[in-house]
Amino acid sequence: MVVIIGVLAIVGGILIWVLRAHSAVTAVRDLDRDTKGLRRRIRHAVQDFAGGALRRINDPRLAAAILMIQLVRAEGAMSAEEKTEILDVMETKLGLPDPAATFEKAWGYTEPGRPFSIFADELLPLFRKSLDARERDDLVGMLRRIAAADAPPSDLQGEAVIRLKKRLRS
């Protein structure tokens, strides 16, 4: 009789432990689901404090390549003419020894459909620190050239380049 009571006590203890573990897992899942907005705000706060991937870039030539690619990708898919023009600018104007490798590296920083101004704002401190007035004007000229690579620049592209030009001068 004592053995049966002992076995029942052990089985009951295990059953209670399993039920409590299950309820704890359910509570954690509910908390995770309910705090997605909080996690997003925390992630953005950490990025603002520590800086995103773009803020860690130290090479203004790579930053210029990123802006050229993003200017095109913000509008949709990149055409062959636009890619050729970007590679030509990277080789002739930026003096990059391996424009194709830099293009691939810069491509990894860009996002289709994401506004150009977000990228420009994050890279603006680098350009202000690294480029003189003539080089800043050259950057704006390169962006205008890329925007007009296969068709006249869209209103959005034109406004984005004008905004960057104003922010570079202020």
Backbone as JSON, one array per atom type, in Angstrom:
{
  "sequence": "MVVIIGVLAIVGGILIWVLRAHSAVTAVRDLDRDTKGLRRRIRHAVQDFAGGALRRINDPRLAAAILMIQLVRAEGAMSAEEKTEILDVMETKLGLPDPAATFEKAWGYTEPGRPFSIFADELLPLFRKSLDARERDDLVGMLRRIAAADAPPSDLQGEAVIRLKKRLRS",
  "N": [[0.81, -1.18, 0.0], [1.92, 1.26, 0.8], [3.85, 1.51, -1.15], [2.31, 1.82, -3.46], [1.07, 4.28, -2.93], [3.36, 5.88, -2.85], [4.28, 5.63, -5.54], [2.08, 6.77, -6.87], [2.29, 9.36, -5.85], [4.74, 10.18, -6.95], [4.14, 10.02, -9.73], [2.06, 11.88, -9.79], [3.51, 14.19, -9.03], [5.26, 14.44, -11.22], [3.36, 14.86, -13.25], [2.23, 17.33, -12.44], [4.53, 18.93, -12.64], [5.03, 18.8, -15.45], [2.69, 20.02, -16.44], [2.96, 22.61, -15.35], [5.34, 23.42, -16.62], [4.44, 23.42, -19.26], [2.5, 25.47, -19.13], [4.18, 27.6, -18.55], [5.72, 27.78, -20.9], [3.68, 28.44, -22.69], [2.96, 30.94, -21.66], [5.32, 32.39, -22.16], [5.36, 32.33, -24.96], [3.01, 33.81, -25.48], [3.75, 36.28, -24.38], [5.91, 36.9, -26.05], [4.58, 37.15, -28.51], [2.9, 39.33, -27.91], [4.67, 41.43, -27.52], [5.95, 42.27, -29.84], [6.06, 44.82, -31.05], [7.41, 46.21, -29.05], [9.87, 44.9, -29.08], [10.73, 45.68, -31.61], [10.98, 48.46, -31.27], [13.02, 48.51, -29.35], [15.11, 47.35, -30.82], [15.45, 49.31, -32.81], [16.2, 51.45, -31.19], [18.65, 50.54, -30.2], [20.07, 50.39, -32.61], [20.07, 53.1, -33.29], [21.62, 54.08, -31.22], [24.06, 52.58, -31.32], [24.52, 52.63, -33.98], [23.69, 51.84, -37.33], [24.41, 49.43, -39.93], [25.21, 51.0, -42.09], [26.3, 53.25, -40.9], [28.71, 52.39, -40.01], [30.4, 52.37, -42.11], [33.4, 53.42, -43.56], [34.6, 54.22, -45.89], [34.3, 56.6, -48.32], [33.96, 56.14, -51.03], [32.78, 53.59, -51.26], [30.43, 54.23, -49.94], [29.36, 56.09, -51.74], [28.89, 54.4, -53.9], [26.92, 52.76, -52.79], [24.85, 54.64, -52.5], [24.37, 55.26, -55.22], [23.41, 52.81, -56.2], [21.18, 52.42, -54.54], [19.61, 54.6, -55.25], [18.64, 53.82, -57.7], [17.42, 51.34, -57.06], [15.4, 52.08, -55.33], [13.38, 52.82, -56.95], [12.6, 50.52, -58.2], [13.31, 47.57, -60.1], [16.69, 47.16, -61.24], [18.0, 48.24, -64.3], [19.9, 46.96, -67.13], [21.33, 48.98, -68.37], [21.52, 50.88, -66.35], [23.05, 49.5, -64.45], [25.42, 49.15, -65.9], [26.16, 51.82, -66.23], [26.57, 52.58, -63.56], [28.75, 50.91, -62.88], [30.62, 51.97, -64.67], [30.89, 54.61, -63.71], [31.9, 54.02, -61.19], [34.38, 53.03, -61.86], [35.62, 55.06, -63.46], [35.09, 57.67, -62.29], [35.2, 57.27, -59.49], [37.49, 55.83, -59.26], [37.91, 53.14, -58.58], [39.63, 50.07, -58.18], [38.55, 47.49, -58.59], [35.65, 47.49, -59.71], [33.45, 45.74, -59.97], [33.54, 43.99, -57.76], [33.24, 45.84, -55.68], [30.74, 46.78, -56.35], [29.15, 44.51, -55.82], [29.55, 44.31, -53.06], [28.46, 46.76, -52.21], [25.86, 46.4, -53.07], [24.86, 44.6, -51.23], [24.27, 46.22, -49.07], [22.05, 47.66, -49.82], [18.45, 48.02, -50.27], [15.59, 46.89, -51.95], [13.04, 49.14, -52.96], [13.17, 50.64, -50.62], [13.29, 53.9, -49.25], [15.48, 56.29, -50.75], [16.38, 58.49, -49.31], [16.67, 57.67, -46.66], [18.99, 56.14, -46.66], [20.78, 58.06, -47.59], [20.69, 59.93, -45.5], [21.87, 58.48, -43.41], [24.45, 58.17, -44.35], [25.36, 60.7, -44.65], [26.94, 62.07, -42.56], [29.47, 60.86, -42.97], [30.11, 61.71, -45.58], [30.2, 64.49, -45.21], [32.37, 64.69, -43.51], [34.46, 63.52, -44.97], [34.58, 64.52, -47.61], [35.45, 67.27, -49.72], [34.12, 70.48, -50.89], [34.1, 70.44, -53.74], [34.24, 67.69, -54.27], [31.86, 66.87, -53.13], [30.04, 68.09, -54.86], [30.72, 66.65, -57.14], [29.8, 64.12, -56.36], [27.02, 64.57, -56.29], [26.66, 65.1, -59.0], [27.34, 62.57, -60.07], [25.23, 61.04, -59.06], [23.07, 62.24, -60.37], [23.72, 61.56, -62.98], [23.46, 58.77, -62.87], [20.74, 58.56, -62.28], [19.64, 59.36, -64.67], [20.31, 57.36, -66.42], [18.97, 55.35, -68.06], [16.57, 56.46, -68.68], [14.75, 59.57, -68.46], [15.27, 61.17, -65.27], [13.14, 60.22, -62.57], [10.56, 62.05, -60.81], [10.78, 61.56, -58.1], [13.44, 60.64, -57.85], [14.83, 62.91, -58.73], [14.07, 64.83, -56.78], [15.15, 63.58, -54.52], [17.91, 63.7, -55.01], [18.29, 66.47, -55.11], [17.58, 67.11, -52.48], [19.61, 65.78, -51.06], [21.81, 67.23, -52.01], [21.32, 69.77, -50.92], [21.48, 69.14, -48.2], [24.1, 68.32, -48.0], [25.42, 70.71, -48.32], [24.7, 72.2, -46.13]],
  "CA": [[0.0, 0.0, 0.0], [2.82, 2.4, 0.87], [4.51, 1.59, -2.44], [1.34, 2.36, -4.41], [0.94, 5.7, -2.61], [4.62, 6.51, -3.28], [4.28, 5.69, -7.0], [1.08, 7.77, -7.24], [2.84, 10.68, -5.51], [5.76, 10.5, -7.95], [3.44, 10.28, -11.0], [1.37, 13.17, -9.61], [4.52, 15.25, -9.06], [5.7, 14.6, -12.61], [2.25, 15.46, -13.99], [2.16, 18.74, -12.05], [5.72, 19.59, -13.21], [4.82, 18.91, -16.89], [1.65, 21.03, -16.67], [3.53, 23.93, -15.06], [6.28, 23.74, -17.7], [3.63, 23.75, -20.43], [1.9, 26.8, -18.94], [5.26, 28.59, -18.63], [6.03, 27.92, -22.32], [2.56, 29.18, -23.28], [3.07, 32.33, -21.22], [6.44, 33.0, -22.88], [4.91, 32.55, -26.35], [2.07, 34.94, -25.47], [4.54, 37.5, -24.14], [6.67, 37.16, -27.27], [3.63, 37.64, -29.51], [2.35, 40.62, -27.5], [5.69, 42.49, -27.42], [6.69, 42.46, -31.09], [6.31, 46.25, -31.19], [8.44, 46.58, -28.08], [11.15, 44.41, -29.59], [11.11, 46.52, -32.75], [11.45, 49.74, -30.73], [14.31, 48.28, -28.71], [16.08, 47.14, -31.88], [15.74, 50.61, -33.43], [16.94, 52.27, -30.22], [20.03, 50.04, -30.18], [20.69, 50.81, -33.86], [20.31, 54.54, -33.2], [22.71, 54.31, -30.27], [25.3, 51.97, -31.79], [24.67, 52.9, -35.41], [23.4, 50.73, -38.21], [25.52, 48.97, -40.77], [25.69, 52.1, -42.93], [27.1, 54.2, -40.11], [30.04, 51.82, -39.76], [31.18, 52.47, -43.34], [34.42, 54.47, -43.48], [35.09, 54.54, -47.23], [33.29, 57.38, -49.03], [33.72, 55.56, -52.36], [31.78, 52.55, -51.06], [29.19, 54.92, -49.6], [28.83, 56.65, -52.99], [28.36, 53.27, -54.67], [25.67, 52.37, -52.15], [23.82, 55.62, -52.86], [24.02, 55.12, -56.63], [22.58, 51.61, -56.35], [19.9, 52.62, -53.86], [18.84, 55.57, -56.03], [17.96, 53.04, -58.73], [16.6, 50.29, -56.46], [14.23, 52.67, -54.69], [12.36, 52.93, -58.0], [12.24, 49.19, -58.69], [14.42, 46.74, -60.57], [17.78, 47.85, -61.93], [18.16, 47.84, -65.71], [21.28, 46.69, -67.54], [21.96, 50.27, -68.64], [21.84, 51.51, -65.06], [24.18, 48.78, -63.85], [26.61, 49.49, -66.68], [26.51, 53.21, -65.91], [27.13, 52.59, -62.2], [30.09, 50.32, -62.95], [31.49, 52.93, -65.35], [31.16, 55.71, -62.76], [32.76, 53.5, -60.12], [35.74, 52.86, -62.39], [36.21, 56.31, -63.97], [34.99, 58.8, -61.37], [35.63, 56.91, -58.13], [38.83, 55.24, -59.34], [37.97, 51.85, -57.89], [40.38, 49.09, -58.97], [37.68, 46.36, -58.92], [34.3, 48.0, -59.53], [32.47, 44.66, -59.84], [33.55, 43.53, -56.36], [32.66, 46.91, -54.86], [29.31, 46.78, -56.67], [28.53, 43.41, -55.06], [29.58, 44.67, -51.64], [27.5, 47.85, -52.02], [24.53, 45.84, -53.3], [24.44, 43.98, -49.98], [23.78, 47.23, -48.14], [20.84, 48.3, -50.33], [17.2, 47.29, -50.16], [14.65, 47.34, -52.97], [11.86, 49.85, -52.51], [13.39, 51.47, -49.43], [13.57, 55.27, -49.7], [16.86, 56.73, -50.91], [16.74, 59.49, -48.29], [17.08, 56.99, -45.43], [20.4, 55.79, -46.86], [21.54, 59.31, -47.69], [20.79, 60.53, -44.16], [22.82, 57.73, -42.59], [25.8, 58.33, -44.89], [25.68, 62.13, -44.71], [28.09, 62.45, -41.73], [30.7, 60.4, -43.63], [30.4, 62.61, -46.71], [30.59, 65.81, -44.69], [33.69, 64.58, -42.9], [35.49, 63.04, -45.9], [34.61, 65.16, -48.93], [35.45, 68.74, -49.79], [32.98, 71.02, -51.64], [34.14, 69.97, -55.12], [33.92, 66.26, -54.27], [30.42, 66.76, -52.87], [29.37, 68.41, -56.13], [30.95, 65.5, -58.01], [28.89, 63.07, -55.91], [25.68, 64.92, -56.77], [26.69, 64.88, -60.45], [27.3, 61.13, -60.32], [23.88, 60.56, -58.79], [22.22, 62.72, -61.47], [24.07, 60.75, -64.15], [22.86, 57.44, -62.68], [19.28, 58.7, -62.35], [19.28, 59.54, -66.08], [21.03, 56.35, -67.2], [18.19, 54.7, -69.12], [15.37, 57.27, -68.91], [14.85, 60.79, -67.65], [15.08, 60.88, -63.85], [11.78, 60.39, -62.06], [10.43, 63.17, -59.87], [11.29, 61.1, -56.81], [14.9, 60.63, -57.92], [15.28, 64.3, -58.81], [13.9, 65.45, -55.47], [16.08, 62.96, -53.58], [19.25, 64.23, -55.28], [18.27, 67.88, -54.68], [17.58, 67.11, -51.01], [20.96, 65.42, -50.63], [22.69, 68.35, -52.33], [21.08, 70.81, -49.9], [21.96, 68.68, -46.9], [25.57, 68.31, -48.05], [25.91, 72.09, -48.23], [24.38, 72.83, -44.84]],
  "C": [[0.87, 1.26, 0.0], [3.52, 2.6, -0.48], [3.58, 2.21, -3.48], [1.16, 3.86, -4.17], [2.2, 6.46, -3.05], [4.68, 6.67, -4.8], [3.28, 6.74, -7.48], [1.58, 9.18, -6.94], [3.89, 11.1, -6.54], [5.11, 10.83, -9.29], [2.71, 11.62, -10.92], [2.34, 14.34, -9.65], [5.01, 15.52, -10.48], [4.61, 15.27, -13.44], [2.12, 16.95, -13.68], [3.33, 19.51, -12.67], [5.54, 19.8, -14.72], [3.78, 19.99, -17.19], [2.18, 22.44, -16.39], [4.53, 24.36, -16.14], [5.52, 24.14, -18.97], [3.01, 25.15, -20.3], [2.97, 27.89, -19.01], [5.64, 28.83, -20.1], [4.93, 28.72, -23.02], [2.63, 30.65, -22.9], [4.2, 33.06, -21.95], [6.06, 33.27, -24.33], [3.94, 33.73, -26.43], [2.81, 36.26, -25.29], [5.32, 37.88, -25.39], [5.75, 37.73, -28.36], [3.14, 39.05, -29.18], [3.38, 41.74, -27.52], [6.5, 42.66, -28.7], [7.01, 43.93, -31.31], [7.4, 46.73, -30.26], [9.81, 46.12, -28.56], [11.64, 45.26, -30.74], [11.64, 47.86, -32.26], [12.8, 49.6, -30.06], [15.4, 48.11, -29.77], [16.46, 48.46, -32.54], [16.51, 51.52, -32.48], [18.4, 51.84, -30.16], [20.75, 50.47, -31.45], [20.99, 52.31, -33.84], [21.5, 54.84, -32.3], [24.04, 53.81, -30.83], [25.56, 52.26, -33.27], [24.37, 51.65, -36.21], [24.61, 50.36, -39.03], [26.08, 50.1, -41.62], [26.57, 53.08, -42.16], [28.5, 53.68, -39.81], [30.93, 51.87, -41.01], [32.13, 53.65, -43.22], [34.93, 54.93, -44.84], [34.03, 55.33, -47.99], [33.01, 56.86, -50.44], [32.68, 54.44, -52.29], [30.43, 53.19, -50.75], [28.55, 55.53, -50.85], [28.23, 55.55, -53.86], [27.03, 52.8, -54.1], [24.56, 53.34, -52.54], [23.41, 55.5, -54.33], [23.09, 53.92, -56.84], [21.21, 51.83, -55.72], [19.02, 53.61, -54.6], [18.03, 54.84, -57.11], [16.99, 52.04, -58.1], [15.36, 50.83, -55.75], [13.06, 52.76, -55.67], [11.89, 51.56, -58.49], [13.49, 48.43, -59.12], [15.45, 47.58, -61.33], [17.9, 47.33, -63.35], [19.65, 47.6, -66.0], [22.03, 47.99, -67.8], [22.38, 50.96, -67.35], [23.03, 50.83, -64.41], [25.48, 49.11, -64.58], [27.09, 50.89, -66.36], [27.14, 53.3, -64.52], [28.55, 52.03, -62.2], [31.08, 51.27, -63.63], [31.86, 54.09, -64.43], [32.11, 55.24, -61.67], [34.21, 53.38, -60.6], [36.37, 54.21, -62.75], [36.22, 57.43, -62.94], [35.52, 58.48, -59.97], [37.02, 56.27, -58.12], [38.97, 53.93, -58.6], [38.69, 50.82, -58.75], [39.52, 47.91, -59.41], [36.23, 46.79, -58.72], [33.25, 46.9, -59.34], [32.4, 44.16, -58.4], [32.93, 44.57, -55.44], [31.16, 47.0, -55.1], [28.59, 45.71, -55.85], [28.48, 43.73, -53.57], [28.54, 45.75, -51.36], [26.07, 47.34, -52.17], [23.99, 45.22, -52.01], [23.9, 44.96, -48.96], [22.43, 47.82, -48.56], [19.63, 47.41, -50.16], [16.23, 47.8, -51.22], [13.44, 48.04, -52.35], [12.04, 50.73, -51.29], [13.81, 52.87, -49.88], [15.07, 55.61, -49.69], [17.28, 57.63, -49.76], [17.18, 58.85, -46.98], [18.57, 56.64, -45.52], [21.26, 57.04, -46.88], [21.73, 59.94, -46.32], [21.81, 59.81, -43.29], [24.27, 57.92, -43.06], [26.26, 59.78, -44.91], [26.85, 62.53, -43.82], [29.43, 62.02, -42.34], [31.08, 61.34, -44.77], [30.84, 63.98, -46.23], [32.01, 65.79, -44.14], [34.78, 64.32, -43.95], [35.63, 63.84, -47.18], [34.69, 66.67, -48.81], [34.29, 69.18, -50.69], [32.95, 70.5, -53.08], [33.75, 68.49, -55.2], [32.43, 66.03, -53.98], [29.62, 67.07, -54.12], [29.54, 67.27, -57.13], [30.01, 64.35, -57.65], [27.48, 63.34, -56.42], [25.61, 64.72, -58.29], [26.63, 63.41, -60.82], [25.89, 60.59, -60.12], [22.91, 61.01, -59.89], [22.47, 61.89, -62.74], [23.43, 59.37, -64.06], [21.35, 57.52, -62.82], [18.81, 58.81, -63.8], [19.89, 58.48, -66.98], [20.21, 55.74, -68.32], [16.9, 55.45, -69.46], [15.56, 58.57, -68.14], [14.6, 60.47, -66.18], [13.62, 61.09, -63.43], [11.76, 61.58, -61.11], [11.02, 62.8, -58.51], [12.82, 61.11, -56.79], [15.45, 62.05, -57.95], [15.19, 65.01, -57.47], [14.88, 64.88, -54.45], [17.49, 63.51, -53.77], [19.33, 65.69, -54.84], [18.33, 67.97, -53.16], [18.98, 66.78, -50.48], [21.93, 66.57, -50.87], [22.55, 69.46, -51.29], [21.65, 70.4, -48.55], [23.48, 68.59, -46.86], [26.14, 69.71, -47.87], [25.64, 72.73, -46.88], [25.23, 72.31, -43.71]]
}
